[in-house]
Amino acid sequence: MAHTASKNRHQRKPKIANLKLAIHSALTSVIFFTGTAAFAETSEVNLPQVDVTASRISDTQPVKGYNAKKSVSSTRTDTELRDTPQAITVIPQDLIKDQSIQSISQAVQYVPGVQSAQGEGNRDQIILRGNNTTGDFFLDGLRDDVQTYRDLYNTDRLEVLKGPNGMAFGRGGAGGAINRVTKQAGWDPVGEFIASYGAYDYKRVSGDYGQALNDEIAFRINAVYEDSGSYRDGVDIERFGITPTVTIKPSDKTKIVLSTEYFKDKRIADRGVPSQTSRAGATANLGNRPFRIGDYDQFFGNARLSPTETETVAFNAVIEHAFDNGIGVKNSTRYANYDKFYQNVFANGAVTLAGTVQLGAYLDETERENLINQ
């Protein structure tokens, strides 16, 4: 029995030896792979440097294309339109050029909720969300409420704010406001001349030229002249404007913008076509429908006695400075002298069935000086 047991023990030895060999092989494999992984972790690969640069969108720089990202008018901060809690429509320079937009009434045709009115033939009149206004106009954020027609020859973009704007502009209408952002001198050269000719003896020329004098000073000048007739007998318009501007950068953190404008507008006030009496002796009209005449060149009133003339002389100064802690300060000053005269002889009632119309007349003169600092 003892011999048999000894024989059985000798028969198990090869199994133990095979187990030791398997364990040794496994440990060798683990050490090999572990060493390979450790070697991969400590190796370094040098890749070429990739530089990504982009210019920061400024709230005062010209808009590229039709889609504006920012507006300086509402919050007075460098906030994108998508983060501004107000409905704002920006009409950029590219759209003004492509559509040959020359006035505010033409520009707001592309703005939802806004339309232009007659303005008695002598001033801009806009209806913002149903609210009529002739005074909620601004120039570079400063009030420009003199009742006249404004030309866009020196305007970089038009910003239409819909809804109350007391926090940004102070007391005003509840419908909104329109802010003109003027062209500024920069260090990129600008040169443009446009001449237009059209029906009813329409003639207009405008120019835009600017360049840098050195690393600290740049200048720009915009000018326009127009002499046009109208499809209405006796109605014409003549206007001239010039705006030189200088930008000074004494340091990277300070900018000074100085500009002046002279603008003169002469025209005949056209009050349009009156309505027609519904029946003999009645004072009501046919739903304010225009009087149907054969020739639309008929002037109702007296064109010779309906002149409008406005002369504007203005000076502007803007100083901006950015501190190292990220805080910036901006101060704007505007002095303007306005001289306006208008007289109007117009149809003051409906056209009767006999073909007669009652006329009314008035005149007014405005001399104003504005000095605004904010």
ROPASE-52881 format. One record per residue (C-alpha): residue number from 1; x, z, y. Coordinates in Angstrom, 1 decimal. Layout:
BEGIN
+-----+--------+--------+--------+
!   k !     px !     pz !     py !
+-----+--------+--------+--------+
! NUM !      X !      Z !      Y !
...
+-----+--------+--------+--------+
END
This chain:
BEGIN
+-----+--------+--------+--------+
!   k !     px !     pz !     py !
+-----+--------+--------+--------+
!   1 !    0.0 !    0.0 !    0.0 !
!   2 !    2.9 !    0.8 !    2.3 !
!   3 !    4.6 !   -2.4 !    1.6 !
!   4 !    1.4 !   -4.3 !    2.3 !
!   5 !    1.0 !   -2.6 !    5.7 !
!   6 !    4.5 !   -3.5 !    6.6 !
!   7 !    3.9 !   -7.0 !    5.7 !
!   8 !    0.8 !   -7.1 !    7.9 !
!   9 !    2.8 !   -5.8 !   11.0 !
!  10 !    5.4 !   -8.5 !   10.6 !
!  11 !    2.7 !  -11.1 !   10.6 !
!  12 !    1.4 !  -10.0 !   14.1 !
!  13 !    4.7 !  -10.3 !   15.9 !
!  14 !    4.4 !  -14.1 !   16.6 !
!  15 !    1.1 !  -13.4 !   18.4 !
!  16 !    2.7 !  -10.8 !   20.7 !
!  17 !    5.6 !  -13.2 !   21.4 !
!  18 !    3.2 !  -16.0 !   22.3 !
!  19 !    1.3 !  -13.7 !   24.7 !
!  20 !    4.5 !  -12.7 !   26.4 !
!  21 !    5.4 !  -16.4 !   26.8 !
!  22 !    2.0 !  -17.2 !   28.3 !
!  23 !    2.2 !  -14.3 !   30.8 !
!  24 !    5.8 !  -15.4 !   31.8 !
!  25 !    4.6 !  -19.0 !   32.4 !
!  26 !    1.6 !  -17.8 !   34.4 !
!  27 !    3.8 !  -15.6 !   36.6 !
!  28 !    6.3 !  -18.4 !   37.1 !
!  29 !    3.5 !  -20.7 !   38.2 !
!  30 !    2.1 !  -18.1 !   40.7 !
!  31 !    5.5 !  -17.6 !   42.2 !
!  32 !    6.1 !  -21.3 !   42.5 !
!  33 !    2.7 !  -22.0 !   44.2 !
!  34 !    3.0 !  -18.9 !   46.4 !
!  35 !    6.4 !  -20.0 !   47.5 !
!  36 !    5.1 !  -23.5 !   48.3 !
!  37 !    2.2 !  -22.0 !   50.4 !
!  38 !    4.6 !  -19.7 !   52.3 !
!  39 !    6.9 !  -22.6 !   53.1 !
!  40 !    3.9 !  -24.7 !   54.4 !
!  41 !    2.8 !  -21.9 !   56.7 !
!  42 !    6.2 !  -21.5 !   58.4 !
!  43 !    6.8 !  -25.2 !   59.0 !
!  44 !    6.2 !  -26.6 !   62.6 !
!  45 !    5.1 !  -30.0 !   63.7 !
!  46 !    5.6 !  -31.1 !   67.3 !
!  47 !    2.8 !  -33.3 !   68.7 !
!  48 !    3.0 !  -35.3 !   71.9 !
!  49 !    1.6 !  -33.6 !   75.0 !
!  50 !   -1.9 !  -34.8 !   76.1 !
!  51 !   -2.8 !  -34.4 !   79.8 !
!  52 !   -6.5 !  -34.5 !   80.8 !
!  53 !   -7.2 !  -34.6 !   84.6 !
!  54 !  -10.3 !  -35.1 !   86.6 !
!  55 !  -11.2 !  -34.8 !   90.3 !
!  56 !  -13.6 !  -32.0 !   91.1 !
!  57 !  -17.0 !  -33.2 !   92.5 !
!  58 !  -17.2 !  -32.1 !   96.1 !
!  59 !  -20.5 !  -31.6 !   97.9 !
!  60 !  -19.2 !  -33.6 !  100.9 !
!  61 !  -17.6 !  -36.5 !   99.2 !
!  62 !  -19.4 !  -39.9 !   98.9 !
!  63 !  -21.7 !  -40.3 !   95.9 !
!  64 !  -20.6 !  -42.9 !   93.3 !
!  65 !  -23.4 !  -45.1 !   92.1 !
!  66 !  -27.1 !  -44.1 !   92.3 !
!  67 !  -27.0 !  -40.8 !   90.6 !
!  68 !  -25.9 !  -37.9 !   92.8 !
!  69 !  -24.7 !  -34.7 !   91.0 !
!  70 !  -24.7 !  -32.4 !   94.0 !
!  71 !  -26.5 !  -31.8 !   97.3 !
!  72 !  -25.1 !  -29.8 !  100.2 !
!  73 !  -28.4 !  -29.3 !  101.9 !
!  74 !  -30.4 !  -26.8 !   99.9 !
!  75 !  -28.2 !  -23.8 !   98.8 !
!  76 !  -25.2 !  -24.5 !  101.1 !
!  77 !  -23.1 !  -23.9 !   98.0 !
!  78 !  -21.2 !  -26.1 !   95.6 !
!  79 !  -24.1 !  -26.1 !   93.1 !
!  80 !  -25.2 !  -29.1 !   91.0 !
!  81 !  -28.7 !  -30.5 !   91.5 !
!  82 !  -29.7 !  -29.6 !   87.9 !
!  83 !  -29.0 !  -25.9 !   88.7 !
!  84 !  -30.8 !  -26.0 !   92.1 !
!  85 !  -34.3 !  -24.5 !   92.0 !
!  86 !  -35.8 !  -27.1 !   94.3 !
!  87 !  -36.9 !  -30.7 !   94.1 !
!  88 !  -34.2 !  -32.8 !   95.9 !
!  89 !  -33.9 !  -36.6 !   96.0 !
!  90 !  -30.6 !  -38.0 !   97.2 !
!  91 !  -30.5 !  -41.6 !   98.5 !
!  92 !  -26.8 !  -42.5 !   98.1 !
!  93 !  -24.7 !  -45.1 !  100.0 !
!  94 !  -24.8 !  -47.6 !   97.2 !
!  95 !  -28.6 !  -47.7 !   97.3 !
!  96 !  -28.6 !  -47.9 !  101.1 !
!  97 !  -26.3 !  -51.0 !  100.9 !
!  98 !  -28.0 !  -52.7 !   98.0 !
!  99 !  -31.4 !  -52.4 !   99.5 !
! 100 !  -30.2 !  -53.0 !  103.1 !
! 101 !  -32.0 !  -49.8 !  104.1 !
! 102 !  -31.7 !  -49.3 !  107.9 !
! 103 !  -34.2 !  -46.6 !  108.7 !
! 104 !  -35.7 !  -43.4 !  107.3 !
! 105 !  -39.1 !  -45.0 !  106.8 !
! 106 !  -37.5 !  -47.6 !  104.6 !
! 107 !  -35.5 !  -45.0 !  102.7 !
! 108 !  -38.4 !  -42.8 !  101.7 !
! 109 !  -40.2 !  -45.7 !  100.1 !
! 110 !  -38.2 !  -44.8 !   97.0 !
! 111 !  -38.9 !  -41.0 !   97.1 !
! 112 !  -41.9 !  -39.6 !   95.1 !
! 113 !  -44.2 !  -37.4 !   97.2 !
! 114 !  -43.0 !  -38.7 !  100.5 !
! 115 !  -44.3 !  -41.5 !  102.7 !
! 116 !  -43.8 !  -42.7 !  106.3 !
! 117 !  -46.5 !  -42.8 !  109.1 !
! 118 !  -46.8 !  -44.8 !  112.3 !
! 119 !  -45.2 !  -42.3 !  114.7 !
! 120 !  -47.1 !  -43.9 !  117.6 !
! 121 !  -44.5 !  -46.7 !  117.6 !
! 122 !  -41.8 !  -44.5 !  119.2 !
! 123 !  -40.5 !  -42.0 !  116.6 !
! 124 !  -40.0 !  -41.2 !  112.9 !
! 125 !  -43.0 !  -39.6 !  111.3 !
! 126 !  -42.9 !  -38.5 !  107.7 !
! 127 !  -45.4 !  -37.0 !  105.3 !
! 128 !  -43.8 !  -34.6 !  102.9 !
! 129 !  -46.1 !  -33.5 !  100.1 !
! 130 !  -49.1 !  -34.0 !  102.3 !
! 131 !  -47.5 !  -32.2 !  105.3 !
! 132 !  -47.0 !  -34.3 !  108.4 !
! 133 !  -43.8 !  -33.8 !  110.4 !
! 134 !  -41.9 !  -35.4 !  113.3 !
! 135 !  -39.4 !  -32.5 !  113.6 !
! 136 !  -38.0 !  -31.6 !  110.2 !
! 137 !  -34.9 !  -33.8 !  110.5 !
! 138 !  -31.4 !  -32.6 !  110.2 !
! 139 !  -27.9 !  -34.1 !  110.7 !
! 140 !  -25.2 !  -32.6 !  108.5 !
! 141 !  -27.3 !  -29.5 !  108.1 !
! 142 !  -28.0 !  -29.0 !  111.9 !
! 143 !  -31.4 !  -29.5 !  113.4 !
! 144 !  -32.1 !  -33.0 !  114.9 !
! 145 !  -35.7 !  -32.7 !  116.0 !
! 146 !  -35.8 !  -35.0 !  119.0 !
! 147 !  -38.6 !  -37.5 !  118.4 !
! 148 !  -37.0 !  -40.9 !  118.1 !
! 149 !  -36.1 !  -43.6 !  115.5 !
! 150 !  -32.9 !  -42.9 !  113.6 !
! 151 !  -30.6 !  -45.6 !  112.3 !
! 152 !  -28.6 !  -45.2 !  109.1 !
! 153 !  -25.5 !  -47.2 !  110.2 !
! 154 !  -23.3 !  -44.0 !  110.2 !
! 155 !  -25.1 !  -42.3 !  107.3 !
! 156 !  -23.4 !  -41.7 !  103.9 !
! 157 !  -26.4 !  -40.5 !  102.1 !
! 158 !  -29.9 !  -39.2 !  102.8 !
! 159 !  -31.1 !  -35.9 !  101.2 !
! 160 !  -34.8 !  -35.3 !  100.9 !
! 161 !  -35.8 !  -31.7 !  100.2 !
! 162 !  -39.4 !  -31.1 !   99.1 !
! 163 !  -41.0 !  -27.7 !   99.6 !
! 164 !  -40.3 !  -24.9 !  102.1 !
! 165 !  -36.8 !  -24.6 !  103.4 !
! 166 !  -36.8 !  -21.5 !  105.5 !
! 167 !  -33.9 !  -20.0 !  103.6 !
! 168 !  -31.6 !  -22.9 !  104.4 !
! 169 !  -32.8 !  -24.2 !  107.8 !
! 170 !  -34.9 !  -21.5 !  109.4 !
! 171 !  -38.4 !  -22.0 !  110.6 !
! 172 !  -39.9 !  -25.4 !  109.8 !
! 173 !  -42.7 !  -27.3 !  108.0 !
! 174 !  -43.8 !  -26.3 !  104.5 !
! 175 !  -43.6 !  -29.9 !  103.2 !
! 176 !  -39.8 !  -30.2 !  103.2 !
! 177 !  -36.9 !  -31.6 !  105.3 !
! 178 !  -34.7 !  -34.7 !  105.5 !
! 179 !  -31.0 !  -34.3 !  106.0 !
! 180 !  -28.6 !  -37.1 !  107.0 !
! 181 !  -25.1 !  -36.6 !  105.8 !
! 182 !  -22.8 !  -38.7 !  108.0 !
! 183 !  -19.7 !  -40.7 !  107.0 !
! 184 !  -16.4 !  -38.8 !  107.4 !
! 185 !  -12.9 !  -40.0 !  107.9 !
! 186 !  -10.7 !  -39.8 !  104.8 !
! 187 !   -7.4 !  -40.8 !  103.4 !
! 188 !   -8.7 !  -43.8 !  101.5 !
! 189 !   -8.8 !  -47.0 !  103.7 !
! 190 !  -12.3 !  -48.3 !  104.6 !
! 191 !  -13.1 !  -51.8 !  106.0 !
! 192 !  -16.5 !  -53.5 !  106.2 !
! 193 !  -18.3 !  -55.9 !  108.4 !
! 194 !  -21.9 !  -56.9 !  107.8 !
! 195 !  -23.9 !  -59.6 !  109.8 !
! 196 !  -27.6 !  -60.3 !  109.1 !
! 197 !  -30.0 !  -62.9 !  110.4 !
! 198 !  -33.7 !  -63.3 !  109.4 !
! 199 !  -37.2 !  -64.2 !  110.4 !
! 200 !  -38.7 !  -63.4 !  113.8 !
! 201 !  -35.3 !  -63.8 !  115.4 !
! 202 !  -33.8 !  -60.8 !  113.5 !
! 203 !  -30.1 !  -60.3 !  114.3 !
! 204 !  -28.0 !  -57.3 !  113.3 !
! 205 !  -24.2 !  -56.7 !  112.9 !
! 206 !  -22.5 !  -53.5 !  111.8 !
! 207 !  -19.0 !  -52.4 !  111.1 !
! 208 !  -17.2 !  -49.6 !  109.3 !
! 209 !  -13.4 !  -49.1 !  109.6 !
! 210 !  -11.2 !  -46.1 !  108.8 !
! 211 !   -7.7 !  -45.3 !  107.7 !
! 212 !   -5.1 !  -42.4 !  107.6 !
! 213 !   -2.7 !  -42.0 !  110.5 !
! 214 !   -0.5 !  -39.6 !  108.5 !
! 215 !   -0.8 !  -36.9 !  105.9 !
! 216 !   -2.7 !  -34.7 !  108.2 !
! 217 !   -4.9 !  -37.0 !  110.4 !
! 218 !   -7.4 !  -39.7 !  109.5 !
! 219 !  -10.0 !  -41.6 !  111.6 !
! 220 !  -13.1 !  -43.7 !  111.1 !
! 221 !  -15.4 !  -45.6 !  113.3 !
! 222 !  -18.9 !  -46.9 !  112.7 !
! 223 !  -20.9 !  -49.2 !  115.0 !
! 224 !  -24.1 !  -51.3 !  115.0 !
! 225 !  -25.9 !  -53.7 !  117.3 !
! 226 !  -29.4 !  -55.2 !  116.7 !
! 227 !  -31.5 !  -57.6 !  118.7 !
! 228 !  -34.7 !  -58.6 !  116.9 !
! 229 !  -38.2 !  -59.8 !  117.5 !
! 230 !  -41.4 !  -59.2 !  115.6 !
! 231 !  -44.4 !  -61.0 !  114.1 !
! 232 !  -46.4 !  -59.3 !  116.8 !
! 233 !  -46.5 !  -61.0 !  120.2 !
! 234 !  -44.4 !  -59.3 !  122.8 !
! 235 !  -42.8 !  -56.8 !  120.5 !
! 236 !  -39.0 !  -56.6 !  120.2 !
! 237 !  -36.2 !  -54.2 !  119.6 !
! 238 !  -32.6 !  -53.8 !  120.8 !
! 239 !  -30.3 !  -51.0 !  119.7 !
! 240 !  -26.6 !  -50.1 !  119.9 !
! 241 !  -24.7 !  -47.2 !  118.3 !
! 242 !  -21.1 !  -46.2 !  117.8 !
! 243 !  -19.7 !  -43.1 !  116.0 !
! 244 !  -15.9 !  -42.4 !  116.0 !
! 245 !  -14.8 !  -39.5 !  113.8 !
! 246 !  -11.5 !  -37.8 !  113.1 !
! 247 !  -10.5 !  -35.5 !  110.2 !
! 248 !   -7.6 !  -33.1 !  110.6 !
! 249 !   -6.0 !  -31.2 !  107.7 !
! 250 !   -3.3 !  -28.8 !  109.0 !
! 251 !   -3.1 !  -27.3 !  105.5 !
! 252 !   -4.5 !  -27.7 !  102.0 !
! 253 !   -7.1 !  -25.0 !  102.7 !
! 254 !   -8.2 !  -26.0 !  106.2 !
! 255 !  -10.1 !  -29.0 !  107.4 !
! 256 !  -11.4 !  -29.9 !  110.8 !
! 257 !  -13.9 !  -32.8 !  111.4 !
! 258 !  -14.6 !  -34.0 !  115.0 !
! 259 !  -17.0 !  -36.7 !  115.9 !
! 260 !  -19.1 !  -38.1 !  118.7 !
! 261 !  -22.0 !  -40.5 !  118.9 !
! 262 !  -23.6 !  -42.8 !  121.5 !
! 263 !  -26.9 !  -44.4 !  120.5 !
! 264 !  -29.4 !  -46.3 !  122.5 !
! 265 !  -32.7 !  -47.7 !  121.3 !
! 266 !  -35.1 !  -49.9 !  123.3 !
! 267 !  -38.3 !  -51.3 !  121.8 !
! 268 !  -41.9 !  -52.1 !  122.4 !
! 269 !  -44.3 !  -49.5 !  120.8 !
! 270 !  -46.6 !  -51.3 !  118.4 !
! 271 !  -49.7 !  -49.2 !  117.4 !
! 272 !  -51.0 !  -51.7 !  114.9 !
! 273 !  -54.5 !  -53.1 !  114.4 !
! 274 !  -57.6 !  -51.0 !  115.2 !
! 275 !  -60.7 !  -50.6 !  113.0 !
! 276 !  -64.0 !  -52.3 !  113.4 !
! 277 !  -67.4 !  -50.9 !  114.3 !
! 278 !  -69.8 !  -50.9 !  111.4 !
! 279 !  -73.0 !  -51.8 !  113.4 !
! 280 !  -74.0 !  -52.4 !  116.9 !
! 281 !  -73.8 !  -49.3 !  119.1 !
! 282 !  -72.3 !  -47.2 !  116.3 !
! 283 !  -69.2 !  -45.1 !  116.8 !
! 284 !  -68.3 !  -44.8 !  113.1 !
! 285 !  -65.9 !  -47.4 !  111.6 !
! 286 !  -65.8 !  -49.1 !  108.3 !
! 287 !  -63.8 !  -46.5 !  106.4 !
! 288 !  -60.8 !  -47.0 !  108.8 !
! 289 !  -60.4 !  -50.5 !  107.6 !
! 290 !  -58.4 !  -52.7 !  109.9 !
! 291 !  -60.1 !  -55.2 !  112.1 !
! 292 !  -59.9 !  -58.6 !  110.5 !
! 293 !  -58.5 !  -61.1 !  112.9 !
! 294 !  -57.3 !  -64.6 !  112.3 !
! 295 !  -53.9 !  -64.2 !  113.7 !
! 296 !  -51.9 !  -61.0 !  113.0 !
! 297 !  -49.6 !  -61.7 !  115.9 !
! 298 !  -52.3 !  -60.3 !  118.2 !
! 299 !  -51.2 !  -57.3 !  120.2 !
! 300 !  -54.0 !  -54.8 !  120.9 !
! 301 !  -53.1 !  -53.2 !  124.2 !
! 302 !  -50.5 !  -54.4 !  126.6 !
! 303 !  -47.0 !  -55.0 !  125.2 !
! 304 !  -45.4 !  -55.4 !  128.6 !
! 305 !  -46.6 !  -51.9 !  129.6 !
! 306 !  -45.6 !  -50.2 !  126.3 !
! 307 !  -41.8 !  -49.7 !  126.5 !
! 308 !  -39.9 !  -47.0 !  124.6 !
! 309 !  -36.2 !  -46.2 !  125.4 !
! 310 !  -34.1 !  -43.4 !  123.9 !
! 311 !  -30.4 !  -42.6 !  124.8 !
! 312 !  -28.4 !  -40.1 !  122.7 !
! 313 !  -24.9 !  -38.6 !  123.4 !
! 314 !  -23.7 !  -36.1 !  120.9 !
! 315 !  -20.5 !  -34.2 !  119.9 !
! 316 !  -20.0 !  -32.5 !  116.6 !
! 317 !  -17.3 !  -30.2 !  115.2 !
! 318 !  -16.9 !  -28.7 !  111.7 !
! 319 !  -14.2 !  -26.3 !  110.6 !
! 320 !  -13.8 !  -25.3 !  107.0 !
! 321 !  -11.3 !  -22.9 !  105.4 !
! 322 !  -10.8 !  -21.7 !  101.8 !
! 323 !   -9.2 !  -18.4 !  101.1 !
! 324 !   -7.0 !  -17.5 !   98.1 !
! 325 !   -9.7 !  -15.3 !   96.6 !
! 326 !  -12.1 !  -18.3 !   96.2 !
! 327 !  -14.2 !  -17.5 !   99.3 !
! 328 !  -14.7 !  -20.2 !  101.9 !
! 329 !  -16.0 !  -20.2 !  105.4 !
! 330 !  -17.6 !  -23.1 !  107.3 !
! 331 !  -18.7 !  -23.3 !  110.9 !
! 332 !  -20.6 !  -26.2 !  112.5 !
! 333 !  -21.3 !  -26.9 !  116.1 !
! 334 !  -23.4 !  -29.7 !  117.7 !
! 335 !  -24.0 !  -30.5 !  121.3 !
! 336 !  -26.5 !  -33.3 !  122.0 !
! 337 !  -28.0 !  -34.7 !  125.2 !
! 338 !  -31.2 !  -36.7 !  124.8 !
! 339 !  -33.0 !  -38.9 !  127.3 !
! 340 !  -36.3 !  -40.5 !  126.2 !
! 341 !  -39.1 !  -42.3 !  128.0 !
! 342 !  -42.1 !  -44.0 !  126.4 !
! 343 !  -45.3 !  -45.5 !  127.7 !
! 344 !  -48.1 !  -46.9 !  125.6 !
! 345 !  -51.2 !  -49.0 !  126.3 !
! 346 !  -53.1 !  -49.2 !  123.0 !
! 347 !  -56.5 !  -49.7 !  121.4 !
! 348 !  -58.3 !  -46.4 !  121.8 !
! 349 !  -61.3 !  -47.1 !  119.7 !
! 350 !  -62.9 !  -49.5 !  117.2 !
! 351 !  -63.5 !  -53.2 !  117.9 !
! 352 !  -67.2 !  -53.7 !  118.7 !
! 353 !  -69.3 !  -56.4 !  117.2 !
! 354 !  -69.1 !  -58.1 !  120.6 !
! 355 !  -65.3 !  -58.4 !  120.1 !
! 356 !  -64.3 !  -55.8 !  122.8 !
! 357 !  -62.1 !  -52.7 !  122.4 !
! 358 !  -61.6 !  -49.7 !  124.6 !
! 359 !  -58.0 !  -49.2 !  125.8 !
! 360 !  -56.1 !  -46.0 !  126.4 !
! 361 !  -52.7 !  -45.3 !  128.0 !
! 362 !  -50.2 !  -42.5 !  128.4 !
! 363 !  -46.6 !  -42.0 !  129.2 !
! 364 !  -44.1 !  -39.2 !  128.6 !
! 365 !  -40.5 !  -38.4 !  129.4 !
! 366 !  -38.1 !  -36.1 !  127.6 !
! 367 !  -34.8 !  -34.8 !  128.7 !
! 368 !  -33.2 !  -32.3 !  126.4 !
! 369 !  -29.9 !  -30.6 !  125.7 !
! 370 !  -29.3 !  -29.0 !  122.3 !
! 371 !  -26.4 !  -26.7 !  121.5 !
! 372 !  -26.4 !  -25.5 !  117.9 !
! 373 !  -23.8 !  -23.4 !  116.1 !
! 374 !  -24.1 !  -22.0 !  112.6 !
+-----+--------+--------+--------+
END
